[in-house]
């Protein structure tokens, strides 16, 4: 099946939706035939860029889908953007059809060294995008390019940044560019005021500078550094709540994500986190339970990196609340004993 034949089955509203997806300017001024011709000119070029931005499992899935049969129960929601971009048609037998022109693009570029090099570049951009956003929430383009160059060996251009970040956003979501910042979606999904609040609150702070290995680790939004404070909290939950281990891990993940992203801190942050713990079966029904859990949660908070500190560990901790001993591990994450680090 060809692109033209698939497009000819679309009504005018569907054609205009595809035109918006492919960012065709002035599409509303074109008649039906002109719009189909314009789409034909854009779709194959865009497909080539999309192939370069696909994760390897998506690329494998697409290959199997294009050159075989893939059934309904394999069509996970994650793959929906690919179906849009590759103009997939289907029949009553649950088979999928991708236009022959798109298959030809894939066959033409797949085995070239340029394709593989571009894929490596885009994959590194995706990892740095996710890793730095999980550390900072919002990162200036200049710093993103600086950090990425340590991995890639040279700075990519601003134009390349905009191009590949735009395609990655179309495929996977996660962020957009506001002013000269790459911004995590949680800072604009409700209102962009959340981004501007964080920007003002962290103005004048230096970015924490991660190693390439740390960036890779933090590209997983649930990654955290196992510390004495997390260990103490986990042990307390295991000993005092009759809940599955996976519920405890969900509670820890909730703590990590909330601490990283929420811009308030102190007692308010601790209370908000403890409220969310109830979703994991950790109900706080007495003041004694609260008094026991609060300093444990506070210890984890003050020992972890957060957006409000531009990726640094929150150093404004209260040693008495955390009940730190001189020989305990310092909550700044250095790995040194408290007496040889931040106590000085």
SULFENNOR-V804478 format. One record per helix or strand of 2 or more residues. SS is the DSSP state (H for helix, E for strand). FROM is the first residue (numbers start at 1). TO is the last residue. Records with the same first field share a line. If there is no record, write none. Layout:
BEGIN
SS = FROM-TO ; FROM-TO
END
This chain:
BEGIN
H = 3-8 ; 12-21 ; 27-29 ; 32-53 ; 56-66 ; 72-74 ; 77-85 ; 100-109 ; 113-136 ; 141-152 ; 158-172 ; 185-187 ; 193-201 ; 212-218 ; 228-240 ; 245-261 ; 267-280 ; 287-302 ; 307-309 ; 319-322 ; 338-340
E = 89-90 ; 96-97 ; 138-140 ; 175-178 ; 181-184
END
